[in-house]
């Protein structure tokens, strides 16, 4: 072979080697870009999921604040209810005759307070004597043995309890029978 042919072959082989090297570099760059794209896609999807979770949590927190945000005020108003109820319970027939206007005013105030509390989701828990004690709704103030009752029966109601929507705002205060089963 001539010297020129050898040079041409060597040059062609060098050129093929350069092209092969360039192809490998391009393939490596494409793989690196694909990996980066996949990583960015994963990060984007996680960020999207996080944003959706934050939106849902914010909506739930807003609903809870709307429903239960006034619980402190409602709880603070309950002694007013208790005092009005005591005043009405203390007024006997004679007092009602003498102070008819005053008693009517207290009754109107009591009805308005109950109405306002009701509009804001506050409902009374009013146990009856003979009902079974429920620790989720009632607070036992004392236990006493009482004939003709079962242990756990309510024997006296001191104050009514209140619920704010589905949460207990204040338990009803009750006396409970401790009569053992015969």
PyMOL commands that place a pseudoatom at each C-alpha (Angstrom):
pseudoatom trace, name=CA, resn=UNK, resi=1, chain=A, elem=C, hetatm=0, pos=[0.000, 0.000, 0.000]
pseudoatom trace, name=CA, resn=UNK, resi=2, chain=A, elem=C, hetatm=0, pos=[1.064, 3.375, -0.732]
pseudoatom trace, name=CA, resn=UNK, resi=3, chain=A, elem=C, hetatm=0, pos=[1.969, 5.842, 1.863]
pseudoatom trace, name=CA, resn=UNK, resi=4, chain=A, elem=C, hetatm=0, pos=[-0.930, 8.072, 0.845]
pseudoatom trace, name=CA, resn=UNK, resi=5, chain=A, elem=C, hetatm=0, pos=[-3.480, 5.319, 1.221]
pseudoatom trace, name=CA, resn=UNK, resi=6, chain=A, elem=C, hetatm=0, pos=[-2.211, 4.546, 4.701]
pseudoatom trace, name=CA, resn=UNK, resi=7, chain=A, elem=C, hetatm=0, pos=[-2.553, 8.176, 5.654]
pseudoatom trace, name=CA, resn=UNK, resi=8, chain=A, elem=C, hetatm=0, pos=[-6.099, 8.290, 4.293]
pseudoatom trace, name=CA, resn=UNK, resi=9, chain=A, elem=C, hetatm=0, pos=[-7.041, 5.129, 6.201]
pseudoatom trace, name=CA, resn=UNK, resi=10, chain=A, elem=C, hetatm=0, pos=[-5.471, 6.457, 9.379]
pseudoatom trace, name=CA, resn=UNK, resi=11, chain=A, elem=C, hetatm=0, pos=[-7.296, 9.737, 8.876]
pseudoatom trace, name=CA, resn=UNK, resi=12, chain=A, elem=C, hetatm=0, pos=[-10.621, 7.912, 8.296]
pseudoatom trace, name=CA, resn=UNK, resi=13, chain=A, elem=C, hetatm=0, pos=[-10.072, 5.823, 11.424]
pseudoatom trace, name=CA, resn=UNK, resi=14, chain=A, elem=C, hetatm=0, pos=[-9.255, 8.920, 13.449]
pseudoatom trace, name=CA, resn=UNK, resi=15, chain=A, elem=C, hetatm=0, pos=[-12.363, 10.627, 12.108]
pseudoatom trace, name=CA, resn=UNK, resi=16, chain=A, elem=C, hetatm=0, pos=[-14.497, 7.574, 12.972]
pseudoatom trace, name=CA, resn=UNK, resi=17, chain=A, elem=C, hetatm=0, pos=[-12.943, 7.525, 16.455]
pseudoatom trace, name=CA, resn=UNK, resi=18, chain=A, elem=C, hetatm=0, pos=[-13.728, 11.239, 16.891]
pseudoatom trace, name=CA, resn=UNK, resi=19, chain=A, elem=C, hetatm=0, pos=[-17.331, 10.699, 15.741]
pseudoatom trace, name=CA, resn=UNK, resi=20, chain=A, elem=C, hetatm=0, pos=[-17.692, 7.727, 18.092]
pseudoatom trace, name=CA, resn=UNK, resi=21, chain=A, elem=C, hetatm=0, pos=[-16.347, 9.827, 20.968]
pseudoatom trace, name=CA, resn=UNK, resi=22, chain=A, elem=C, hetatm=0, pos=[-18.699, 12.701, 20.106]
pseudoatom trace, name=CA, resn=UNK, resi=23, chain=A, elem=C, hetatm=0, pos=[-21.659, 10.267, 19.939]
pseudoatom trace, name=CA, resn=UNK, resi=24, chain=A, elem=C, hetatm=0, pos=[-20.789, 8.898, 23.388]
pseudoatom trace, name=CA, resn=UNK, resi=25, chain=A, elem=C, hetatm=0, pos=[-20.575, 12.442, 24.793]
pseudoatom trace, name=CA, resn=UNK, resi=26, chain=A, elem=C, hetatm=0, pos=[-23.952, 13.376, 23.253]
pseudoatom trace, name=CA, resn=UNK, resi=27, chain=A, elem=C, hetatm=0, pos=[-25.542, 10.159, 24.601]
pseudoatom trace, name=CA, resn=UNK, resi=28, chain=A, elem=C, hetatm=0, pos=[-24.119, 10.874, 28.065]
pseudoatom trace, name=CA, resn=UNK, resi=29, chain=A, elem=C, hetatm=0, pos=[-25.462, 14.437, 27.930]
pseudoatom trace, name=CA, resn=UNK, resi=30, chain=A, elem=C, hetatm=0, pos=[-28.907, 13.183, 26.831]
pseudoatom trace, name=CA, resn=UNK, resi=31, chain=A, elem=C, hetatm=0, pos=[-28.971, 10.665, 29.703]
pseudoatom trace, name=CA, resn=UNK, resi=32, chain=A, elem=C, hetatm=0, pos=[-27.925, 13.375, 32.168]
pseudoatom trace, name=CA, resn=UNK, resi=33, chain=A, elem=C, hetatm=0, pos=[-30.669, 15.683, 30.860]
pseudoatom trace, name=CA, resn=UNK, resi=34, chain=A, elem=C, hetatm=0, pos=[-33.263, 12.885, 31.099]
pseudoatom trace, name=CA, resn=UNK, resi=35, chain=A, elem=C, hetatm=0, pos=[-32.233, 12.163, 34.695]
pseudoatom trace, name=CA, resn=UNK, resi=36, chain=A, elem=C, hetatm=0, pos=[-32.428, 15.876, 35.529]
pseudoatom trace, name=CA, resn=UNK, resi=37, chain=A, elem=C, hetatm=0, pos=[-35.850, 16.114, 33.842]
pseudoatom trace, name=CA, resn=UNK, resi=38, chain=A, elem=C, hetatm=0, pos=[-37.143, 13.110, 35.799]
pseudoatom trace, name=CA, resn=UNK, resi=39, chain=A, elem=C, hetatm=0, pos=[-35.802, 14.593, 39.051]
pseudoatom trace, name=CA, resn=UNK, resi=40, chain=A, elem=C, hetatm=0, pos=[-37.477, 17.937, 38.287]
pseudoatom trace, name=CA, resn=UNK, resi=41, chain=A, elem=C, hetatm=0, pos=[-40.743, 16.167, 37.417]
pseudoatom trace, name=CA, resn=UNK, resi=42, chain=A, elem=C, hetatm=0, pos=[-40.642, 14.285, 40.745]
pseudoatom trace, name=CA, resn=UNK, resi=43, chain=A, elem=C, hetatm=0, pos=[-39.908, 17.486, 42.677]
pseudoatom trace, name=CA, resn=UNK, resi=44, chain=A, elem=C, hetatm=0, pos=[-42.718, 19.291, 40.841]
pseudoatom trace, name=CA, resn=UNK, resi=45, chain=A, elem=C, hetatm=0, pos=[-45.213, 16.504, 41.609]
pseudoatom trace, name=CA, resn=UNK, resi=46, chain=A, elem=C, hetatm=0, pos=[-44.193, 16.511, 45.296]
pseudoatom trace, name=CA, resn=UNK, resi=47, chain=A, elem=C, hetatm=0, pos=[-44.521, 20.296, 45.444]
pseudoatom trace, name=CA, resn=UNK, resi=48, chain=A, elem=C, hetatm=0, pos=[-47.953, 20.061, 43.798]
pseudoatom trace, name=CA, resn=UNK, resi=49, chain=A, elem=C, hetatm=0, pos=[-49.053, 17.414, 46.330]
pseudoatom trace, name=CA, resn=UNK, resi=50, chain=A, elem=C, hetatm=0, pos=[-47.700, 19.544, 49.208]
pseudoatom trace, name=CA, resn=UNK, resi=51, chain=A, elem=C, hetatm=0, pos=[-49.583, 22.589, 47.927]
pseudoatom trace, name=CA, resn=UNK, resi=52, chain=A, elem=C, hetatm=0, pos=[-52.817, 20.573, 47.709]
pseudoatom trace, name=CA, resn=UNK, resi=53, chain=A, elem=C, hetatm=0, pos=[-52.319, 19.236, 51.250]
pseudoatom trace, name=CA, resn=UNK, resi=54, chain=A, elem=C, hetatm=0, pos=[-51.687, 22.754, 52.549]
pseudoatom trace, name=CA, resn=UNK, resi=55, chain=A, elem=C, hetatm=0, pos=[-54.827, 23.996, 50.789]
pseudoatom trace, name=CA, resn=UNK, resi=56, chain=A, elem=C, hetatm=0, pos=[-56.923, 21.196, 52.330]
pseudoatom trace, name=CA, resn=UNK, resi=57, chain=A, elem=C, hetatm=0, pos=[-55.422, 21.791, 55.793]
pseudoatom trace, name=CA, resn=UNK, resi=58, chain=A, elem=C, hetatm=0, pos=[-56.099, 25.515, 55.492]
pseudoatom trace, name=CA, resn=UNK, resi=59, chain=A, elem=C, hetatm=0, pos=[-59.703, 24.866, 54.486]
pseudoatom trace, name=CA, resn=UNK, resi=60, chain=A, elem=C, hetatm=0, pos=[-60.181, 22.475, 57.417]
pseudoatom trace, name=CA, resn=UNK, resi=61, chain=A, elem=C, hetatm=0, pos=[-58.586, 24.986, 59.833]
pseudoatom trace, name=CA, resn=UNK, resi=62, chain=A, elem=C, hetatm=0, pos=[-60.823, 27.753, 58.486]
pseudoatom trace, name=CA, resn=UNK, resi=63, chain=A, elem=C, hetatm=0, pos=[-63.957, 25.607, 58.969]
pseudoatom trace, name=CA, resn=UNK, resi=64, chain=A, elem=C, hetatm=0, pos=[-62.897, 24.695, 62.519]
pseudoatom trace, name=CA, resn=UNK, resi=65, chain=A, elem=C, hetatm=0, pos=[-62.162, 28.327, 63.355]
pseudoatom trace, name=CA, resn=UNK, resi=66, chain=A, elem=C, hetatm=0, pos=[-65.569, 29.301, 62.006]
pseudoatom trace, name=CA, resn=UNK, resi=67, chain=A, elem=C, hetatm=0, pos=[-67.366, 26.587, 63.989]
pseudoatom trace, name=CA, resn=UNK, resi=68, chain=A, elem=C, hetatm=0, pos=[-65.368, 26.580, 67.209]
pseudoatom trace, name=CA, resn=UNK, resi=69, chain=A, elem=C, hetatm=0, pos=[-63.734, 30.021, 67.270]
pseudoatom trace, name=CA, resn=UNK, resi=70, chain=A, elem=C, hetatm=0, pos=[-66.381, 31.408, 69.615]
pseudoatom trace, name=CA, resn=UNK, resi=71, chain=A, elem=C, hetatm=0, pos=[-66.091, 28.594, 72.145]
pseudoatom trace, name=CA, resn=UNK, resi=72, chain=A, elem=C, hetatm=0, pos=[-64.283, 30.757, 74.715]
pseudoatom trace, name=CA, resn=UNK, resi=73, chain=A, elem=C, hetatm=0, pos=[-66.967, 33.456, 74.527]
pseudoatom trace, name=CA, resn=UNK, resi=74, chain=A, elem=C, hetatm=0, pos=[-69.744, 30.850, 74.668]
pseudoatom trace, name=CA, resn=UNK, resi=75, chain=A, elem=C, hetatm=0, pos=[-68.091, 29.180, 77.672]
pseudoatom trace, name=CA, resn=UNK, resi=76, chain=A, elem=C, hetatm=0, pos=[-67.844, 32.591, 79.379]
pseudoatom trace, name=CA, resn=UNK, resi=77, chain=A, elem=C, hetatm=0, pos=[-71.570, 33.216, 78.763]
pseudoatom trace, name=CA, resn=UNK, resi=78, chain=A, elem=C, hetatm=0, pos=[-72.695, 30.001, 80.471]
pseudoatom trace, name=CA, resn=UNK, resi=79, chain=A, elem=C, hetatm=0, pos=[-72.528, 31.450, 84.027]
pseudoatom trace, name=CA, resn=UNK, resi=80, chain=A, elem=C, hetatm=0, pos=[-74.914, 34.193, 82.845]
pseudoatom trace, name=CA, resn=UNK, resi=81, chain=A, elem=C, hetatm=0, pos=[-77.321, 31.458, 81.725]
pseudoatom trace, name=CA, resn=UNK, resi=82, chain=A, elem=C, hetatm=0, pos=[-76.879, 29.658, 85.068]
pseudoatom trace, name=CA, resn=UNK, resi=83, chain=A, elem=C, hetatm=0, pos=[-77.590, 32.839, 87.054]
pseudoatom trace, name=CA, resn=UNK, resi=84, chain=A, elem=C, hetatm=0, pos=[-80.702, 33.684, 85.061]
pseudoatom trace, name=CA, resn=UNK, resi=85, chain=A, elem=C, hetatm=0, pos=[-81.953, 30.102, 85.533]
pseudoatom trace, name=CA, resn=UNK, resi=86, chain=A, elem=C, hetatm=0, pos=[-81.284, 30.272, 89.292]
pseudoatom trace, name=CA, resn=UNK, resi=87, chain=A, elem=C, hetatm=0, pos=[-83.138, 33.587, 89.498]
pseudoatom trace, name=CA, resn=UNK, resi=88, chain=A, elem=C, hetatm=0, pos=[-86.167, 32.120, 87.740]
pseudoatom trace, name=CA, resn=UNK, resi=89, chain=A, elem=C, hetatm=0, pos=[-86.066, 28.934, 89.829]
pseudoatom trace, name=CA, resn=UNK, resi=90, chain=A, elem=C, hetatm=0, pos=[-85.818, 30.965, 93.062]
pseudoatom trace, name=CA, resn=UNK, resi=91, chain=A, elem=C, hetatm=0, pos=[-88.847, 33.092, 92.237]
pseudoatom trace, name=CA, resn=UNK, resi=92, chain=A, elem=C, hetatm=0, pos=[-91.806, 31.475, 93.993]
pseudoatom trace, name=CA, resn=UNK, resi=93, chain=A, elem=C, hetatm=0, pos=[-95.468, 32.129, 93.230]
pseudoatom trace, name=CA, resn=UNK, resi=94, chain=A, elem=C, hetatm=0, pos=[-95.610, 35.027, 95.665]
pseudoatom trace, name=CA, resn=UNK, resi=95, chain=A, elem=C, hetatm=0, pos=[-92.550, 36.701, 94.137]
pseudoatom trace, name=CA, resn=UNK, resi=96, chain=A, elem=C, hetatm=0, pos=[-93.980, 36.182, 90.653]
pseudoatom trace, name=CA, resn=UNK, resi=97, chain=A, elem=C, hetatm=0, pos=[-97.169, 38.010, 91.681]
pseudoatom trace, name=CA, resn=UNK, resi=98, chain=A, elem=C, hetatm=0, pos=[-95.341, 40.946, 93.282]
pseudoatom trace, name=CA, resn=UNK, resi=99, chain=A, elem=C, hetatm=0, pos=[-92.584, 41.367, 90.700]
pseudoatom trace, name=CA, resn=UNK, resi=100, chain=A, elem=C, hetatm=0, pos=[-94.417, 40.213, 87.565]
pseudoatom trace, name=CA, resn=UNK, resi=101, chain=A, elem=C, hetatm=0, pos=[-92.651, 42.719, 85.266]
pseudoatom trace, name=CA, resn=UNK, resi=102, chain=A, elem=C, hetatm=0, pos=[-89.219, 41.869, 86.621]
pseudoatom trace, name=CA, resn=UNK, resi=103, chain=A, elem=C, hetatm=0, pos=[-89.777, 38.123, 86.230]
pseudoatom trace, name=CA, resn=UNK, resi=104, chain=A, elem=C, hetatm=0, pos=[-91.038, 38.623, 82.647]
pseudoatom trace, name=CA, resn=UNK, resi=105, chain=A, elem=C, hetatm=0, pos=[-87.914, 40.656, 81.883]
pseudoatom trace, name=CA, resn=UNK, resi=106, chain=A, elem=C, hetatm=0, pos=[-85.643, 37.929, 83.241]
pseudoatom trace, name=CA, resn=UNK, resi=107, chain=A, elem=C, hetatm=0, pos=[-87.584, 35.296, 81.245]
pseudoatom trace, name=CA, resn=UNK, resi=108, chain=A, elem=C, hetatm=0, pos=[-87.265, 37.359, 78.056]
pseudoatom trace, name=CA, resn=UNK, resi=109, chain=A, elem=C, hetatm=0, pos=[-83.541, 37.815, 78.667]
pseudoatom trace, name=CA, resn=UNK, resi=110, chain=A, elem=C, hetatm=0, pos=[-83.179, 34.076, 79.254]
pseudoatom trace, name=CA, resn=UNK, resi=111, chain=A, elem=C, hetatm=0, pos=[-85.057, 33.217, 76.022]
pseudoatom trace, name=CA, resn=UNK, resi=112, chain=A, elem=C, hetatm=0, pos=[-82.932, 35.687, 74.034]
pseudoatom trace, name=CA, resn=UNK, resi=113, chain=A, elem=C, hetatm=0, pos=[-79.713, 34.247, 75.474]
pseudoatom trace, name=CA, resn=UNK, resi=114, chain=A, elem=C, hetatm=0, pos=[-80.821, 30.690, 74.600]
pseudoatom trace, name=CA, resn=UNK, resi=115, chain=A, elem=C, hetatm=0, pos=[-81.750, 31.854, 71.083]
pseudoatom trace, name=CA, resn=UNK, resi=116, chain=A, elem=C, hetatm=0, pos=[-78.391, 33.552, 70.520]
pseudoatom trace, name=CA, resn=UNK, resi=117, chain=A, elem=C, hetatm=0, pos=[-76.450, 30.554, 71.840]
pseudoatom trace, name=CA, resn=UNK, resi=118, chain=A, elem=C, hetatm=0, pos=[-78.519, 28.267, 69.597]
pseudoatom trace, name=CA, resn=UNK, resi=119, chain=A, elem=C, hetatm=0, pos=[-77.812, 30.373, 66.508]
pseudoatom trace, name=CA, resn=UNK, resi=120, chain=A, elem=C, hetatm=0, pos=[-74.112, 29.879, 67.169]
pseudoatom trace, name=CA, resn=UNK, resi=121, chain=A, elem=C, hetatm=0, pos=[-74.357, 26.095, 67.573]
pseudoatom trace, name=CA, resn=UNK, resi=122, chain=A, elem=C, hetatm=0, pos=[-74.543, 25.925, 71.371]
pseudoatom trace, name=CA, resn=UNK, resi=123, chain=A, elem=C, hetatm=0, pos=[-77.142, 23.386, 72.503]
pseudoatom trace, name=CA, resn=UNK, resi=124, chain=A, elem=C, hetatm=0, pos=[-77.968, 22.364, 76.086]
pseudoatom trace, name=CA, resn=UNK, resi=125, chain=A, elem=C, hetatm=0, pos=[-77.288, 18.889, 77.460]
pseudoatom trace, name=CA, resn=UNK, resi=126, chain=A, elem=C, hetatm=0, pos=[-80.180, 18.360, 79.872]
pseudoatom trace, name=CA, resn=UNK, resi=127, chain=A, elem=C, hetatm=0, pos=[-80.045, 15.005, 81.644]
pseudoatom trace, name=CA, resn=UNK, resi=128, chain=A, elem=C, hetatm=0, pos=[-83.104, 13.818, 83.552]
pseudoatom trace, name=CA, resn=UNK, resi=129, chain=A, elem=C, hetatm=0, pos=[-83.195, 12.153, 86.944]
pseudoatom trace, name=CA, resn=UNK, resi=130, chain=A, elem=C, hetatm=0, pos=[-83.089, 8.408, 86.246]
pseudoatom trace, name=CA, resn=UNK, resi=131, chain=A, elem=C, hetatm=0, pos=[-80.943, 8.679, 83.084]
pseudoatom trace, name=CA, resn=UNK, resi=132, chain=A, elem=C, hetatm=0, pos=[-77.727, 6.680, 82.986]
pseudoatom trace, name=CA, resn=UNK, resi=133, chain=A, elem=C, hetatm=0, pos=[-74.536, 8.583, 83.763]
pseudoatom trace, name=CA, resn=UNK, resi=134, chain=A, elem=C, hetatm=0, pos=[-72.439, 9.205, 80.609]
pseudoatom trace, name=CA, resn=UNK, resi=135, chain=A, elem=C, hetatm=0, pos=[-68.895, 10.396, 81.363]
pseudoatom trace, name=CA, resn=UNK, resi=136, chain=A, elem=C, hetatm=0, pos=[-68.711, 11.883, 77.851]
pseudoatom trace, name=CA, resn=UNK, resi=137, chain=A, elem=C, hetatm=0, pos=[-71.553, 14.323, 78.683]
pseudoatom trace, name=CA, resn=UNK, resi=138, chain=A, elem=C, hetatm=0, pos=[-71.799, 14.424, 82.477]
pseudoatom trace, name=CA, resn=UNK, resi=139, chain=A, elem=C, hetatm=0, pos=[-69.560, 15.303, 85.406]
pseudoatom trace, name=CA, resn=UNK, resi=140, chain=A, elem=C, hetatm=0, pos=[-70.304, 13.438, 88.632]
pseudoatom trace, name=CA, resn=UNK, resi=141, chain=A, elem=C, hetatm=0, pos=[-70.289, 15.931, 91.496]
pseudoatom trace, name=CA, resn=UNK, resi=142, chain=A, elem=C, hetatm=0, pos=[-71.125, 13.327, 94.152]
pseudoatom trace, name=CA, resn=UNK, resi=143, chain=A, elem=C, hetatm=0, pos=[-72.192, 9.723, 94.617]
pseudoatom trace, name=CA, resn=UNK, resi=144, chain=A, elem=C, hetatm=0, pos=[-74.813, 8.642, 97.112]
pseudoatom trace, name=CA, resn=UNK, resi=145, chain=A, elem=C, hetatm=0, pos=[-76.717, 5.443, 97.747]
pseudoatom trace, name=CA, resn=UNK, resi=146, chain=A, elem=C, hetatm=0, pos=[-80.404, 5.987, 96.989]
pseudoatom trace, name=CA, resn=UNK, resi=147, chain=A, elem=C, hetatm=0, pos=[-83.033, 3.275, 97.370]
pseudoatom trace, name=CA, resn=UNK, resi=148, chain=A, elem=C, hetatm=0, pos=[-84.836, 2.123, 94.215]
pseudoatom trace, name=CA, resn=UNK, resi=149, chain=A, elem=C, hetatm=0, pos=[-81.985, 3.194, 91.897]
pseudoatom trace, name=CA, resn=UNK, resi=150, chain=A, elem=C, hetatm=0, pos=[-79.150, 1.382, 90.189]
pseudoatom trace, name=CA, resn=UNK, resi=151, chain=A, elem=C, hetatm=0, pos=[-75.490, 2.344, 90.442]
pseudoatom trace, name=CA, resn=UNK, resi=152, chain=A, elem=C, hetatm=0, pos=[-74.756, 4.864, 87.704]
pseudoatom trace, name=CA, resn=UNK, resi=153, chain=A, elem=C, hetatm=0, pos=[-78.243, 6.388, 87.590]
pseudoatom trace, name=CA, resn=UNK, resi=154, chain=A, elem=C, hetatm=0, pos=[-78.464, 10.177, 87.758]
pseudoatom trace, name=CA, resn=UNK, resi=155, chain=A, elem=C, hetatm=0, pos=[-80.207, 11.164, 91.002]
pseudoatom trace, name=CA, resn=UNK, resi=156, chain=A, elem=C, hetatm=0, pos=[-79.810, 14.947, 90.821]
pseudoatom trace, name=CA, resn=UNK, resi=157, chain=A, elem=C, hetatm=0, pos=[-78.991, 17.540, 88.146]
pseudoatom trace, name=CA, resn=UNK, resi=158, chain=A, elem=C, hetatm=0, pos=[-77.114, 20.588, 89.455]
pseudoatom trace, name=CA, resn=UNK, resi=159, chain=A, elem=C, hetatm=0, pos=[-76.319, 22.396, 86.210]
pseudoatom trace, name=CA, resn=UNK, resi=160, chain=A, elem=C, hetatm=0, pos=[-77.024, 21.711, 82.562]
pseudoatom trace, name=CA, resn=UNK, resi=161, chain=A, elem=C, hetatm=0, pos=[-74.210, 20.975, 80.181]
pseudoatom trace, name=CA, resn=UNK, resi=162, chain=A, elem=C, hetatm=0, pos=[-73.688, 22.429, 76.711]
pseudoatom trace, name=CA, resn=UNK, resi=163, chain=A, elem=C, hetatm=0, pos=[-72.423, 21.197, 73.353]
pseudoatom trace, name=CA, resn=UNK, resi=164, chain=A, elem=C, hetatm=0, pos=[-70.870, 23.436, 70.705]
pseudoatom trace, name=CA, resn=UNK, resi=165, chain=A, elem=C, hetatm=0, pos=[-71.799, 21.656, 67.483]
pseudoatom trace, name=CA, resn=UNK, resi=166, chain=A, elem=C, hetatm=0, pos=[-70.354, 18.189, 68.145]
pseudoatom trace, name=CA, resn=UNK, resi=167, chain=A, elem=C, hetatm=0, pos=[-67.926, 19.151, 70.940]
pseudoatom trace, name=CA, resn=UNK, resi=168, chain=A, elem=C, hetatm=0, pos=[-68.649, 19.261, 74.641]
pseudoatom trace, name=CA, resn=UNK, resi=169, chain=A, elem=C, hetatm=0, pos=[-68.430, 22.840, 75.846]
pseudoatom trace, name=CA, resn=UNK, resi=170, chain=A, elem=C, hetatm=0, pos=[-69.326, 22.080, 79.470]
pseudoatom trace, name=CA, resn=UNK, resi=171, chain=A, elem=C, hetatm=0, pos=[-70.472, 18.781, 81.018]
pseudoatom trace, name=CA, resn=UNK, resi=172, chain=A, elem=C, hetatm=0, pos=[-73.741, 18.628, 82.912]
pseudoatom trace, name=CA, resn=UNK, resi=173, chain=A, elem=C, hetatm=0, pos=[-73.028, 18.458, 86.644]
pseudoatom trace, name=CA, resn=UNK, resi=174, chain=A, elem=C, hetatm=0, pos=[-74.952, 15.619, 88.227]
pseudoatom trace, name=CA, resn=UNK, resi=175, chain=A, elem=C, hetatm=0, pos=[-75.239, 13.457, 91.335]
pseudoatom trace, name=CA, resn=UNK, resi=176, chain=A, elem=C, hetatm=0, pos=[-74.973, 9.721, 90.701]
pseudoatom trace, name=CA, resn=UNK, resi=177, chain=A, elem=C, hetatm=0, pos=[-76.378, 6.770, 92.576]
pseudoatom trace, name=CA, resn=UNK, resi=178, chain=A, elem=C, hetatm=0, pos=[-73.853, 4.418, 94.151]
pseudoatom trace, name=CA, resn=UNK, resi=179, chain=A, elem=C, hetatm=0, pos=[-76.424, 1.843, 95.248]
pseudoatom trace, name=CA, resn=UNK, resi=180, chain=A, elem=C, hetatm=0, pos=[-74.882, -1.579, 94.771]
pseudoatom trace, name=CA, resn=UNK, resi=181, chain=A, elem=C, hetatm=0, pos=[-76.763, -4.116, 92.677]
pseudoatom trace, name=CA, resn=UNK, resi=182, chain=A, elem=C, hetatm=0, pos=[-78.841, -6.423, 94.855]
for i in range(1, 182): cmd.bond("trace and resi %d" % i, "trace and resi %d" % (i + 1))
show_as sticks, trace
zoom trace
